[in-house]
């Protein structure tokens, strides 16, 4: 147990970071029925912007810049790549998402020259080392779960108690009827992308503080895992995504702690396949019946 | 002359010209020339793209597992063909590996050196394909019950799991862990690739035009209606998945031949994405389109647009803009434009013989007039 403790600590922290990404997937899927393949890359771009901005300007400017830039990117992607395909078959939108992911990665490769950008103490206070019950860790590991839960509560409040939240719930329930009821569907969809990207940016700053560098491919894996978390928790459900993300983060770190690092990624996908086959609606998902 | 006859002659002439061109390239240029490389790589991509099109375009199953099946084919080919004498140096961390024989050498033993080696190589490609098909059968049992995007993500996941397994140290005596497999026999010339891939694509084409192919298309267009017409959905989906994976496995084996070394790293999901985008550029549901797009894609990325990465393009010298990665950036912008504005791709759902068909031409003119 004593050896596993640091891994458990890490697991909770990674889980929180996955949760912040997973919400972006689950919100978008809930409304558009689209796996936003580009979301992981948005996450990566947030990491890159953080690296660039924290080295060139003071921290109180850098963090807002990361948030604004990521939100703008998410918003633009939706407007340029998904909006024109609103009436197209779902496969086309998914292909467009894959195309966007490919584009972002290639642009990032061009800008960074393909060299992983080193992360050197970007946000001073949170990357200090602390010792907890004999396990040495960075302060960010302890902050992440609390910050995640705080943000999730804020989001749930937003969705349950505000006008835009009500519009989002309506759109997720029935896209066309919501439109007929006078809901401006495009602004609702933009809003989901803005929220998703904002949370991804927060997650990204926390995630990459723990890593030595940001590479152009470092968004892919966390992105896919967060998606698995969203499916595991029941896609479309925010608490589901958060619970799923914490479970996946924990399991992954426990597997690493037991010495099977090669399989920590494989485990996530095995879990996905088992969930899809046994309970496709996930832990908290709603049952959907297909109409002919 | 009937239209059908005309079409056959037209197709035969086009194919013969292409084959002749390839043979000429082989005879006049050395094997390391860029033209030979382009042809080799493009034929491999064409085969895999067509196999993906069979599944995504003709059967309507959105699968993203292609890279995983290619990985199986590539490894099967490499593991079985490494000459016995070279095993010690390839498997230097694993005591010469666990497989004490090499298939091409066994065939060379009773068919003679040249013929035997070639037969052995083809045999190993086939084994790679069969392995991929077997894996597809097993994976298909749970996964094919899923719908559209869930299927995509599950197959993507399977490909990632496979990749993790092949890098696992405990399998090292067979897969060489995370080290390279190399020194296996390959075809140096381009013509064998063209002939092989051509043969495979012809088989896929025959399949698509058979009753099975029509059943696949029916499933794509309307699953419920197809089932009502008496098509066994589970059986046909499974079949399409297995056949597509078989050819992806063979494509993977050919990819191994082309690359000269095998590692698990290139078979990431980005390879699948690349092939999917080729299929989209060519037109989902058109074999000719997939082949054409593969050649265009590889030709421009490996040859035509090289200058975008190395400082000078079209005589303009601007090393600050044309630096490493610019080519792919330009490329992905073009792809996005195609995905967003020319969703039908180059060929739509037309095939090579349809190009001379007045029916299609008239339709096109009408569409143009209608706008």
HADDOCK unambig.tbl for C-alpha pairs under 7 A between the chains (distance, minus, plus):
assign (segid A and resid 81 and name CA) (segid B and resid 340 and name CA) 6.98 0.50 0.50
assign (segid A and resid 96 and name CA) (segid B and resid 339 and name CA) 6.07 0.50 0.50
assign (segid A and resid 98 and name CA) (segid B and resid 273 and name CA) 6.84 0.50 0.50
assign (segid A and resid 99 and name CA) (segid B and resid 335 and name CA) 6.96 0.50 0.50
assign (segid A and resid 99 and name CA) (segid B and resid 336 and name CA) 5.94 0.50 0.50
assign (segid A and resid 102 and name CA) (segid B and resid 332 and name CA) 6.57 0.50 0.50
assign (segid A and resid 103 and name CA) (segid B and resid 329 and name CA) 6.49 0.50 0.50
assign (segid A and resid 103 and name CA) (segid B and resid 332 and name CA) 4.93 0.50 0.50
assign (segid A and resid 103 and name CA) (segid B and resid 333 and name CA) 6.55 0.50 0.50
assign (segid A and resid 106 and name CA) (segid B and resid 325 and name CA) 6.77 0.50 0.50
assign (segid A and resid 106 and name CA) (segid B and resid 328 and name CA) 5.85 0.50 0.50
assign (segid A and resid 106 and name CA) (segid B and resid 329 and name CA) 5.05 0.50 0.50
assign (segid A and resid 107 and name CA) (segid B and resid 329 and name CA) 5.26 0.50 0.50
assign (segid A and resid 109 and name CA) (segid B and resid 325 and name CA) 5.92 0.50 0.50
assign (segid A and resid 110 and name CA) (segid B and resid 324 and name CA) 6.37 0.50 0.50
assign (segid A and resid 110 and name CA) (segid B and resid 325 and name CA) 4.41 0.50 0.50
assign (segid A and resid 110 and name CA) (segid B and resid 326 and name CA) 5.65 0.50 0.50
assign (segid A and resid 110 and name CA) (segid B and resid 329 and name CA) 6.90 0.50 0.50
assign (segid A and resid 113 and name CA) (segid B and resid 324 and name CA) 6.32 0.50 0.50
assign (segid A and resid 113 and name CA) (segid B and resid 325 and name CA) 6.87 0.50 0.50
assign (segid A and resid 262 and name CA) (segid B and resid 164 and name CA) 6.16 0.50 0.50
assign (segid A and resid 262 and name CA) (segid B and resid 168 and name CA) 6.59 0.50 0.50
assign (segid A and resid 263 and name CA) (segid B and resid 164 and name CA) 6.46 0.50 0.50
assign (segid A and resid 266 and name CA) (segid B and resid 160 and name CA) 6.57 0.50 0.50
assign (segid A and resid 266 and name CA) (segid B and resid 161 and name CA) 4.57 0.50 0.50
assign (segid A and resid 266 and name CA) (segid B and resid 164 and name CA) 6.42 0.50 0.50
assign (segid A and resid 269 and name CA) (segid B and resid 157 and name CA) 4.94 0.50 0.50
assign (segid A and resid 269 and name CA) (segid B and resid 158 and name CA) 6.95 0.50 0.50
assign (segid A and resid 269 and name CA) (segid B and resid 161 and name CA) 6.95 0.50 0.50
assign (segid A and resid 273 and name CA) (segid B and resid 154 and name CA) 5.94 0.50 0.50
assign (segid A and resid 277 and name CA) (segid B and resid 142 and name CA) 6.28 0.50 0.50
